[in-house]
Amino acid sequence: MAPKGNKNAVGNKGGAPLTWKKPYILWNDALAYFKWAEENPLVTQKASVTNGEVTKYELNLMRALTIEGFARWSCEHNNKRSFHSETYRNYSLKPEFFGVTKKIGDYITGYDIEGASANLLNANIIARKLKLKDSYEHTGEDGGSIKHDVTTHVGLPETDALFERIKADRPDTAP
């Protein structure tokens, strides 16, 4: 509790002051991060051999956008000692910031999906980041066994005889 008379404590409900006082400031920071990411690609060194001659060169790679990267970039550019993705996510809980945090998240997701689909980013990493996965259901409803319906055509002696043989061999398949 702040000492009595401490004017800095007036109206303070706890916690550090907001990094972004208004949603448009957050949006402008996000735009600056997006621009920085495009202007500062990741750089890898490659080598090729032609006629026995080795040539080394640098290759610029697309930098994936992430909330974590934005938080780190924002920390450095807003002179904050400690700022992380969870702090950013807390902004999305504030009604006045919900729209802009959704817009930023959607932009980042779209950018990364487009980069992965053009083979500019590793599709597996982006799929994991976005929590995308292929899954197959190998059980029945509510995790139970898979049920199969058996249909017979009455009136054909061959079908009736086959069905009777199956029923005799596996009593659990009887209707």
N, C-alpha and C positions, 0 to 999 in steps of 0.2 A: 504494500500500500504506500502511495506517495505521501510525503510529509504534508501536513496541513499548510495550505497557502501556496503549494507548488502549482504554478500556473501552467506548467507543461503537462500536468496530468488532467487538466480540465477537458472533458469530452473524450479522453483516451479510454477506449474500451479494452485495451490490452493489445500486445503485439507490436511489431515494428511498423513504421509508417508505410503506406502503400507505395510500391514502386511506380505504379501507374494510377494517377488520381482520377483519370477519366478514360472511358473506353477508347476514344479516338487517339489518345496517347499510346495506348497498348497497340492499336492497329498500326499506327505510324512506325512504332518500334518493330512490329512484325514485318512490315514492308521493307524496312531497312535491313532486317535479317535476311529476308528472301533475296534482296539485291546483293548483299554481301556474299551469300552462298553461291550465287551465280558468278560473281566476280572473283571468287576465291575457290576454284575447283581443287579437288584433291589431285596431287601430281604423283605419277609413278614413273619410274625409269625403266626403259625397255632397251633391248639390244637386238639387232638383226645382223645376219651375215649374208653378204652378197659377194660372190667370187672370192671367198676367203677373207674378205674385208669386214671387220666388225664395226658397226655403226651404232653408237648409243644415242638415244633421244628420250625426251620427256613426253609423256602423254597426259593430257588433262582429262580427269574423270569427273563426272557429275557428282556433286555433293548431295547426298540425301538430306532432306529437311526432316527435322524431328523436333518435338517439343523440348526434349532434353538439350538439343543443340541450341534452340532458341533461348532456353533458360541460361545456358552457359554464355552464349553471345551477349545476352542482355545484361548479365552480371558484369561482364567485362566492359561493356559500353555505357552502363549506367553507374559505374563506380560502386557497385555493391560487393561487399565481401562474400556474402553467402546468399545464393539464390538458386533454387533448383526446380525441377519439373513439378514437384508436389505443390510448391508455392504458386506456380502458374495455374495448376489445376484448381486450387482454392479460389482463384478469381472466377472460374466458371460457375461457382456456387453463388456468387453475388449476382442478383437479378440484373443489375445495370451492365454487367460484364458478360453475361451468358451469351448474348448474340455475337459479340466480337470474338470470344474464345471459340465458339462453334465455327465461325467463319475461318479463323486461323487454322483450326484443326482440319476442316474440310479442304482448305487450300493445300495444306501439307500432305494430306492423304492423296489428293488428286495428283499433285506434283510427283510424289513417289511412285504411284501406280503407273503414271505415264512414263516415267523414267525406266521403270522395270519392264514395261511392255515394249519399250524401244531398245531393250538390252543395254541401257546406259547405267542401270543399277542392277545389283544382284537380285533377281526375282525371289529367290528363296528367303533372303534376309528381309525383304520388304513384306513378303507374305507372313513371315513370323511376326514382324513388327506390327502388322495390321491384324494379327490373330486370325489369319485366313487359313483354312485347312480343308482338305478333302477327308470326308469320313463316310464310312459305310455302316449301315445297320445290319448286324449279324444276329440279332435277337428279335423276338416278337414284341408285341405291345408290352410296355412297362418292363422290358428286360426279360420277359418270359420266353417260352419256346415258340418257335415258328409253327403256325398252324396251317395245314393244307386241307383244302376241301377235296373230297373224292366224289366225282360225278360218274354215274353209270347211265348207260342208255338201255332202258328196259326193252326187252322184246327181241334182242339179237342173241341167239343161243351161244355164239362164240364169246361175246362180252360177258354174258351171265356166268358162263363156265370159268372164264378168266377171273372174274371178280370173286367167285366162290373159292377158287384156289388161293387167291391173295388173302382172303379173309381167313382161310384155314391156316395159312402159314404165319400170319401176323394178326392175331385177334385184336390188337390195339388199333387197327386201322378200320374196324367195322364202324359203319355210320351210327 
